Amino acid sequence: GPEVAVPSAWRGDHAPSRFAHPSHAPTTLPPRAGYTSHHDHYIEEYNRWARWTYTSPPAETISLKLLAHYEGGARCGRNQSNPFGNICEGKKDIDALIPAHDLVLITLDTIIPKVKMFCPTFAWRFDEFVVQDTDWVDLGAHWDPGPYFYSQCFQAAWRNPKAMAFQSKQFTLYIVVPAPQWIEYEAF
């Protein structure tokens, strides 16, 4: 019949098996069963999904256009950057009340895997990356806990110009590789 490997912990007597493998054949055991590190986060994830399930989606949302750039030369007296690797991602249905810190996290979580795929052999120092908006404001240094883009989404209402109405918009954010790191990459 077929040879079956039975782990010794499953046998009650812990005696050698009658169906032992010949010494020249490798012994293959089933994959290790049990808990992994992911099981430690079960309660947190359960609670997060439970809250998410019973909350209505935000009515006021924005979309994001996320780009990867590296620091380049100055144009028209402003610090500018240049795109690389055609790295561009879009995110929609982002709560308009999101603070700058959370925008940084979304941008890094979205773009860093793309930068890794762009050049997986280079030792990128992701902690040096900077997230900036189109006005070159460093969002990582912006510690206002209030919504970052919310005030820019209000426009005069169509029927009543004195009243302000929320209008969803798309905002662009850049993840910028610092110039010294980009020079190292080009020399790589």
Buried (B, 14 or more C-beta within 10 A) or exposed (E): EEEEEEEEEEEEEEEEEEEEEEEEEEEEEEEEEEEEEEEEEEEEEEEEEEEEEEEEEEEBBBEBBBBBBBBBEEEEEEEBBEEBEEBEBEBEEBBBBBBBBBBBEBBBEBBBEBBEEBEEEEEBEEEEBBBBBEEEEEBBEBEEEEBBBBEEBEEEEEEEEEEEEBEBEEBEBBBBBBBEBBEBBEEE
